[in-house]
Amino acid sequence: MTMNRRELLRIGLGAAAATACPTGLLGTDTSNDYPPVRTITRGPRHHWFGYYDKLQFDPTNRYVLSNQVSFEHRTPRPDDVIAVGMVDTADGDRWIELGESRSWCWQQGCMLQWVPTTRSQVIWNDRVDDRFVSHVLDVKTKERRTLPTPIYTLSADASFGLSADFARIQVMRPGYGYVGVEDRHGDELAPEDSGVFRVDLKSGQPELVLSLADVAGIDYRGRKLDDVWHYFNHLLISPDGQRIIVLHRWRPRDKTNGRPTGGFTTRMITANIKGDDVFVLDPSGNTSHFIWRDPQHVCMWTKPAGRPSGFYLFEDKTRNIEIVGEGIMTRNGHNTYLPIAGNEWILNDTYPDSQRNQNPYLYHVPTQRRYALGTFYSPNEYRGEWRCDTHPRSSNDGRTVCIDSPHTHQGRQLHLIDVSGIVG
């Protein structure tokens, strides 16, 4: 007989056992214990990292990057300053402050991340006067330089990054862009000089490689997109540094005042690093979270034409797609591959369920098995723009997962999950 969660809690087995017990889901792990969890930040200040596709752990996996803020549950104001720092997990989880930022959001922080191929360099976004910039800091020598451009994502060889129009993003979808700088294209539906910028990490100089005007000219389901507000969000560079991904989004134009209104539609665009060879990889209009698996394949949550919503593996520049985790990975989440074992492990999570629990997990592709990493309660006030998604991120050796979560009732904090017993 299979008991539901409520029945297991009633007879005193506890939340962990209740969630780990069989639920009838094919391929779900049925062990009785979650892996160990350790909270490495604490109040009264709140800590979080942000998005799931950035390097949070240093190459030794000892230092864990974090943002720090003194308030929650409202939109940032231009004068709100957050601290950026790192936690020394080998020295009593000691907080080490590295700097501060005036350009940040709840979902993605200030794009704080370790610079690939370096041992001790980090980068994050900031605002100086009326301009967004980025700082590169060596955490050992304290040498710091400022680039005249903000960063969204970095190439694996750290030779270049990509940047977006954060002021426009904030107008189009508050919580993902930055306040403090006016959208200079606020009266244009699809500006020619706004879009994806390639940024040289030595000079910091940006080069527009893909404009909103260019992509807006590509028909959607046989119709022109000439009366909607366009913007780009969520940029990633392929592991070999040869192609880029951007989500092209648009919102309806209000017939009364002409401003953006209603929800957005999304399609995935890929291109080479010069902005040429543009390909609409997912034309469905339903693209959500995604990650490069390798230089040719992208795993994403979407709803392809004639298929159910789910995670699918797309082969770039083709129409070849296959479902991932069928019947098991059934809910949208923030997906990455562990950097071990040839992309056998997918790290993912869920949005709050009916009981406001968020559920990160590992999915083993070869055996089609799902391993629960815990159930983390998100209080009701964590909704909308200032929600706290777990956004699970892996250490470089794949043995530790870090999440953002307010389940300890000390505001959002960082928590480490030891998954070594699962991945071996």
N, C-alpha and C positions, 0 to 999 in steps of 0.2 A: 504494500500500500504506500502511495506517495502522499505525504502531507504537504499542505501549502505553508507559506512562510508564517502566516498568522497562527496556524495550529502549532507550529514548532516553537514560536515565541511563547504561546500560552502554556505549553508544558515545560518551559524553562530551559530549552536548549540554547537560547541566546541568538543574537543577530547573526554572528558569523556562521554558526551551524545552519541557521535557517536559510541563509543565502547559498551556502555551499551544497546543501542537500539537493538531490535530483529534482528537476523541475519539468522533466519531459522534453528538454531541449537536446536535440541530437548533438553529441560530441561535447557536452558540458562536463567539466571536471566534477567529480562527486566526492572529493576528499573533504574531511571535516574541518580542516584548518586553513586559514589564510596565511600568506607569508608574513613575516615580522614587519611592523611599521614603526618608524621612529620620527618624531617631530623634531625638526632642527632649528626652527625659529619660534619665537613666542612673543606675546604681547608685552606692554600695551600697544606697541606699533604693529602694523599689519605688513605682511610680507607675501610676495608672489613673484612669479617669473613671467608668466604670460604664455605666448604661443608655443606650440608643440614641435615646431620644425626648426628650432635653434639649438646650438650647442650650449648647454647649461653647465656641464661638468668640464673642468680643466683636464688636460691630457693624463694626469695622474689619478683622476677621479676623487681627489681629496677636497677640492674647492668647488662650491656650488653657488652659482650666481643668483642674485635676488634683487628685487626692488623693495623699497621700504617706504611706507606712507603712514600718516597720522590719522587719517579719516577713511570712511567708506560711504557707500550708498548715495552718491551724488556725482554729477558730471564734473570732471576737473575744470577749474577756472584757470585763466592764463597765469595767475600768480601762484598757483599751487606747485610747489617744488617737492619732488621725491628724491630720496637718497638711493644711490645704486651701490651695491656692495657684494660681498661674497661671504659664505659661511665656511669656516675651517672645520670640517667634520672630524679631523684628527686632533683637535685641540678644544674639546668641550663644546663644539658647535659655536665657536667664537665668531661674532659678527665683525667683519672688516669693511669699513666704509671706503669706497673708491671714488665717489664723486656725487653729482646730482644732475637732475634733468628737469627741464621745463617743457618738454614735449613728450607726452606719454598718454596712454589710454588704458582702460581697465582690462581689455582683452589681450593686448599685445605688449603692455608695458612701454618701454622706450627702445625696443629692439636690442636690448642688452644681450650680448653673446660673446663667446670665445672666438677669436680669429683663428680659422683653421690653419694648420701647418706650423703655428707658433706655440711656444711652451707657456707663455705668460702674458699674451696680449688680449685685451677685451675691447669691444667697441659698443657704443650706445649713442642714441640720438638726444639732442638738446636743442634749445632755442636761445639764440643770442640776438637781442633786440627784436627785430621783426623777420628773422630768418631762421629756418631750421638748419641745423648742422649735425655733425657727429664727431665724437671724441674717440681716439684710439689711445689706450693707456697700457703701458707695461706694468703689471701689478708688482713686479719685483723691483725694477729700477725706478718706478714712478715717473718715467719719461712719458709725456703726453703731447699729442698733437691734435689739432682740430681740423677736420675736413669741412669745406664749405657746402656740403651736401649731406642730407640724412640718408641712412641706409635702411633697406628693407631686408635683404638677404645677401649672403656672400657665396662666392664660388668655392669649391672644395680646395682649390690651390691658393685661395686668398689673393688672387691677382686683381679681381674686380668684384663689384657688388651691383645690385640693382636698387633703384630708388623709385618711389611713386610720388604722386601729388597728395601729400598728407592733408593739406588744407581742404582740397576738394573731397577727399574721402570723408572727412569729418562732417561736411555738409550733407553728403549723400547717405552716409550711415554713421551717425554719432556712436562713438565707442571704439572705432577702428582707426580714426585719424587723430589729428592733434588740434587743439584750440590755440589761439594766440596769433595766428597769421591768417589774414583774409584770403579767401579764394579769389585769385586775380582773374580767374576765368568764370566768375560767377554768373555772367550773363550769356555764356556760350554752352550750347548743348553738347558739342563734341569738338573741343578746341584742337587746333593743329599743333600747338606747342606744349601740350600737356599729355602725359602718358607714362611710359616706362623709360627710365634713364639708366644707362650703363655708367657706372662710376669707377674710375681708376682709383685703387686703394692707396696708391702712392701720392698722387696729386690731389685726389678728391674731386677732380673735374668731371662733371656729368656730360653725357652725350645722349640726346633723345634718340632712341632706337625704334620705338613703336608709339605712334601717336593715337589718341582717341579718335581723331578724324579718320585715320586710316582704317581702323577696325570697325568703326561705325558704318563704313561704306560696304561692309560684307553683309549680304542679305541674311535674314533670319527666317527660316521656314518659308522662303519665297517672297518675303516682304521687306521693304526698306525700313530702316531704323532712323528715320529722319525727324521724328517729333517726340523724342524721349531724351532724358538726361543720361549721359554716358559717364562711366568712371571705371578705373582699374583697381583691383585689390588682389592680395594674396599672390605674391611673386615667389617663384622658386627657380633655381638653376639646376640643370641636370648634373648627375655625379661626375660626368666627364667634362663639364664646363662648356658644352657645345650648343645646348639649346635652353630656352627659357620657357616657363609657364606663366601665364597671367590669367586671372579670371576677369573677363569682360562682363560688366554688369550695367544694367540700365533700369531707370525708374520712369513711370509715366509722367507726362507734363500736365499739370493742373490746368484745365481749360479756363478757369476763372482768373488766376493770377500768374500762370505760367511756371510756377515753381514745381520742384520735384514732389511727387505724392505717391501714396500706395507702396506696395512691396516691390522688390527688385527681381529681375530675371538674370540668369547667369549662364554663360557658356565658357568653356575652356579653350584658350588659344595657346598654341605653341609656335615658336619661331626660332631661328638661329640667333646667335648672340649679337648679330648686326641688325636684327629686326626684319630680316628677309625670310623667304621660305615659310611664310605664315600658313598655319594649318589649324582649322577648327577641329580640335580633337574630340570634344564632346559638344555636339550641336543641339543637345536636347533642351537646354534652358534650365536644367536642374542640377548642375554641378555644385557640389558642396566641398567637404574636406578631401584633401588629396595628398599624395606623396610620390616622389619618384621611387620606383623599386630599383631600377637600373637605368642606364642611358636610353633605353628604348621603350620602357614600360612605366605607366603611371597607374597607381591604385587609387580609386576615388569612390566616394558615395555619390550616386546619381540615379536617375531613372531614364535609361535609354528608351528610345521609341519602341513600343511593343513589349517592354520588359518591366518587371516589378522594380521598385526601389531597392537598392542594395549596394554592396561594394563590388566594383568591377575592375578588372585589370585591362587597361587600354594599351595597345601597341601604337606608339607615336607614328604619325603620318600614314596610318592605315585605318581600316574600319574593323580590325580584329579586336574583339573584346571577349572576355570570359568572366563569369561570376566568381567572386571570392567569398569563402565562408558561407555558402548557401545553407540556409536554415539555421545558422549559428550566429554569424555577425549580422543580425537582423535590424539593428538600430544605428542611426547615424552617430558618428563619433570622430575623435581626433586621432587619425591613424598614422603610424610610422612603422618602419621595420627595425628590429634590433640590429645593431652593427656587428653581428656574429652569425656564424653558421649559414652563410650564403642566403640570407633573406628568408630563412625558414620561419622566423617568428614575427608576427605582427602585434604591435602594442596599440591598444585602443581603449576607449572609454565610452560612457553613455552620458546623455543629459539626465537630469533628475527624473526619477520614475514617479509613480503615483504617491510614493511615500517620501519623496524628496531625497532619495538616495542616488548617489552617483557611483557607477560601478566600473572601474578600470579593469582590464583583463589582458591576458596574452592569448593569442591564437596561434597554434602550431600548424603550419600549412600542410606538411606532409601527412600528418595523422588526422587532420581536421578536428583537433580538440581545442577546447577553450578552457583556460585556467583563470578563475576569478582571483583578483588581487585584493579584494576587500569591498566593503560597502560604506560609503562616506556621506553622511547626512549634510544636506545643504539647507540651512534655515530659509524660511519663506522670503525674507527680505533680499536674498541674493537672486534677483531676477533682472531680465532686460539688460540694459547697457552695463550695469555693475554686477552682473552675475559672476560667480567664481567657478568656471569650468575646471575640471581637474587637469586637462591638457597634459597627459603623461609624457615625460621625457626620460630617455634612457641614458645611463652612464656609457662611457666609451667601450667598456668591456661587456656591456649588456647584462650585468649582474645586479644593478640597482636601478630603480625607477623613482623619479621625483614627481610629485603632484602638488598642485595648489588646492587647498580645501579649507573651509571654515568649520569642519565637523567637531573640532575641539572647543568650540564656543569662545575662542579668543580672536575672532576675526579670521581673515584668510591668512594661512601660514603654509610653510613648506614642510612636506612629509616625505621621508625616504622609505621605499618598500624594497626589501631584500628578496629578489626573485632568483637568487642563485640556486635554490633548491628545486626550482622549476626548470630552468634552462640548462643546469648542469655546469 
